[in-house]
């Protein structure tokens, strides 16, 4: 199946069944040798907000604003 996430922490699943030589369901497979049904599929970090410090206030009193740089980064 497809990865459950396009970034950090996803996983993939598949179905593993026991079959005989004719492809019919069987129950005498060795459980210890069963292949994994799930694996991680980490594809790098997720994007996140990065931000700088607040700048100076635009007024010494009443109604000023402060700004800072905010960007979305991988």
MILODO-674845 format. One record per residue: residue number from 1; residue in three letters; x, y, z of N, C-alpha, C in turn. Coordinates in nm, 3 decimals. Example, Ala and Ser with C-alpha at 12.3 -4.5 7.8 and 13.67 -1.06 7.14 Angstrom:
2
- 1 ALA 1.319 -0.569 0.780 1.230 -0.450 0.780 1.320 -0.330 0.780
- 2 SER 1.285 -0.225 0.708 1.367 -0.106 0.714 1.290 0.003 0.787
//
This chain:
74
- 1 UNK 0.084 -0.120 0.000 0.000 0.000 0.000 0.088 0.125 0.000
- 2 UNK 0.025 0.240 -0.031 0.099 0.366 -0.034 0.147 0.406 0.105
- 3 UNK 0.249 0.492 0.107 0.298 0.544 0.235 0.189 0.629 0.297
- 4 UNK 0.173 0.622 0.430 0.066 0.694 0.498 0.097 0.843 0.515
- 5 UNK 0.219 0.885 0.481 0.257 1.025 0.497 0.359 1.063 0.390
- 6 UNK 0.354 1.188 0.345 0.452 1.233 0.246 0.579 1.283 0.313
- 7 UNK 0.580 1.291 0.445 0.701 1.328 0.519 0.701 1.257 0.653
- 8 UNK 0.796 1.291 0.736 0.825 1.226 0.865 0.717 1.134 0.922
- 9 UNK 0.760 1.014 0.956 0.677 0.924 1.037 0.572 0.841 0.966
- 10 UNK 0.578 0.827 0.834 0.479 0.745 0.765 0.511 0.597 0.773
- 11 UNK 0.415 0.513 0.733 0.441 0.370 0.727 0.363 0.307 0.612
- 12 UNK 0.410 0.194 0.566 0.346 0.117 0.461 0.303 -0.017 0.516
- 13 UNK 0.189 -0.067 0.468 0.140 -0.198 0.510 0.126 -0.289 0.387
- 14 UNK 0.136 -0.417 0.408 0.107 -0.515 0.304 0.046 -0.637 0.370
- 15 UNK -0.024 -0.715 0.292 -0.087 -0.836 0.344 0.006 -0.954 0.322
- 16 UNK 0.028 -1.032 0.427 0.110 -1.153 0.419 0.023 -1.270 0.461
- 17 UNK 0.003 -1.366 0.368 -0.081 -1.482 0.399 -0.004 -1.611 0.373
- 18 UNK -0.047 -1.717 0.437 0.013 -1.849 0.420 -0.066 -1.924 0.313
- 19 UNK 0.003 -1.971 0.207 -0.064 -2.045 0.100 0.011 -2.174 0.068
- 20 UNK -0.064 -2.270 0.015 0.001 -2.393 -0.030 0.048 -2.376 -0.174
- 21 UNK 0.103 -2.484 -0.233 0.161 -2.473 -0.366 0.058 -2.442 -0.475
- 22 UNK -0.070 -2.460 -0.444 -0.176 -2.430 -0.541 -0.236 -2.291 -0.521
- 23 UNK -0.182 -2.216 -0.422 -0.232 -2.081 -0.398 -0.351 -2.075 -0.304
- 24 UNK -0.384 -2.189 -0.241 -0.495 -2.191 -0.146 -0.446 -2.159 -0.006
- 25 UNK -0.534 -2.101 0.076 -0.498 -2.065 0.212 -0.457 -2.189 0.292
- 26 UNK -0.346 -2.177 0.361 -0.296 -2.287 0.445 -0.264 -2.230 0.583
- 27 UNK -0.243 -2.318 0.680 -0.212 -2.270 0.815 -0.092 -2.341 0.875
- 28 UNK -0.007 -2.400 0.790 0.109 -2.471 0.843 0.240 -2.398 0.815
- 29 UNK 0.235 -2.267 0.787 0.357 -2.188 0.768 0.425 -2.164 0.902
- 30 UNK 0.555 -2.148 0.899 0.633 -2.120 1.020 0.618 -1.972 1.055
- 31 UNK 0.555 -1.942 1.167 0.532 -1.803 1.209 0.662 -1.725 1.224
- 32 UNK 0.769 -1.795 1.263 0.897 -1.726 1.286 0.957 -1.670 1.157
- 33 UNK 0.921 -1.728 1.042 0.976 -1.682 0.915 0.880 -1.591 0.839
- 34 UNK 0.770 -1.551 0.904 0.671 -1.465 0.837 0.733 -1.328 0.805
- 35 UNK 0.725 -1.284 0.677 0.777 -1.151 0.641 0.699 -1.039 0.710
- 36 UNK 0.763 -0.924 0.728 0.698 -0.811 0.796 0.578 -0.760 0.717
- 37 UNK 0.474 -0.720 0.788 0.355 -0.664 0.723 0.356 -0.512 0.723
- 38 UNK 0.445 -0.452 0.801 0.449 -0.307 0.809 0.593 -0.259 0.813
- 39 UNK 0.621 -0.147 0.745 0.755 -0.089 0.751 0.743 0.063 0.745
- 40 UNK 0.842 0.130 0.799 0.839 0.276 0.795 0.882 0.323 0.657
- 41 UNK 0.832 0.438 0.617 0.867 0.493 0.486 0.893 0.642 0.501
- 42 UNK 0.974 0.673 0.598 1.015 0.811 0.626 1.072 0.877 0.501
- 43 UNK 1.019 0.992 0.463 1.070 1.060 0.343 1.112 1.203 0.377
- 44 UNK 1.190 1.216 0.483 1.243 1.347 0.520 1.152 1.424 0.614
- 45 UNK 1.202 1.536 0.665 1.126 1.616 0.761 1.006 1.685 0.698
- 46 UNK 0.902 1.709 0.777 0.785 1.783 0.728 0.817 1.933 0.728
- 47 UNK 0.752 2.008 0.639 0.770 2.154 0.642 0.725 2.210 0.777
- 48 UNK 0.790 2.317 0.821 0.748 2.379 0.946 0.776 2.528 0.942
- 49 UNK 0.710 2.601 1.029 0.729 2.746 1.035 0.861 2.782 1.102
- 50 UNK 0.938 2.868 1.038 1.060 2.923 1.097 1.038 3.073 1.112
- 51 UNK 1.081 3.130 1.223 1.052 3.272 1.245 1.167 3.340 1.318
- 52 UNK 1.180 3.470 1.289 1.285 3.550 1.352 1.235 3.620 1.477
- 53 UNK 1.319 3.705 1.533 1.282 3.782 1.652 1.192 3.899 1.614
- 54 UNK 1.114 3.946 1.708 1.029 4.063 1.684 1.119 4.186 1.664
- 55 UNK 1.081 4.269 1.567 1.155 4.393 1.541 1.114 4.502 1.638
- 56 UNK 1.171 4.620 1.618 1.138 4.734 1.702 0.994 4.780 1.678
- 57 UNK 0.934 4.840 1.780 0.799 4.895 1.767 0.806 5.021 1.679
- 58 UNK 0.703 5.040 1.595 0.704 5.155 1.503 0.669 5.287 1.571
- 59 UNK 0.619 5.282 1.694 0.587 5.405 1.767 0.633 5.392 1.911
- 60 UNK 0.671 5.503 1.973 0.713 5.496 2.114 0.595 5.477 2.209
- 61 UNK 0.472 5.507 2.163 0.354 5.483 2.246 0.230 5.470 2.157
- 62 UNK 0.125 5.404 2.208 -0.005 5.395 2.143 -0.012 5.354 1.996
- 63 UNK -0.053 5.231 1.970 -0.090 5.189 1.834 0.023 5.152 1.740
- 64 UNK 0.141 5.127 1.790 0.251 5.085 1.703 0.241 4.937 1.667
- 65 UNK 0.326 4.895 1.577 0.329 4.752 1.541 0.474 4.701 1.542
- 66 UNK 0.487 4.572 1.565 0.617 4.506 1.556 0.604 4.396 1.453
- 67 UNK 0.706 4.374 1.376 0.700 4.268 1.275 0.817 4.171 1.293
- 68 UNK 0.802 4.055 1.234 0.910 3.958 1.233 0.895 3.875 1.105
- 69 UNK 1.003 3.813 1.062 1.004 3.730 0.943 0.950 3.591 0.978
- 70 UNK 0.852 3.542 0.902 0.799 3.408 0.922 0.796 3.338 0.786
- 71 UNK 0.865 3.224 0.776 0.867 3.148 0.651 0.840 3.000 0.675
- 72 UNK 0.785 2.935 0.574 0.762 2.791 0.579 0.883 2.722 0.517
- 73 UNK 0.949 2.635 0.593 1.069 2.568 0.543 1.058 2.418 0.559
- 74 UNK 1.130 2.346 0.472 1.139 2.199 0.487 1.237 2.167 0.597
//
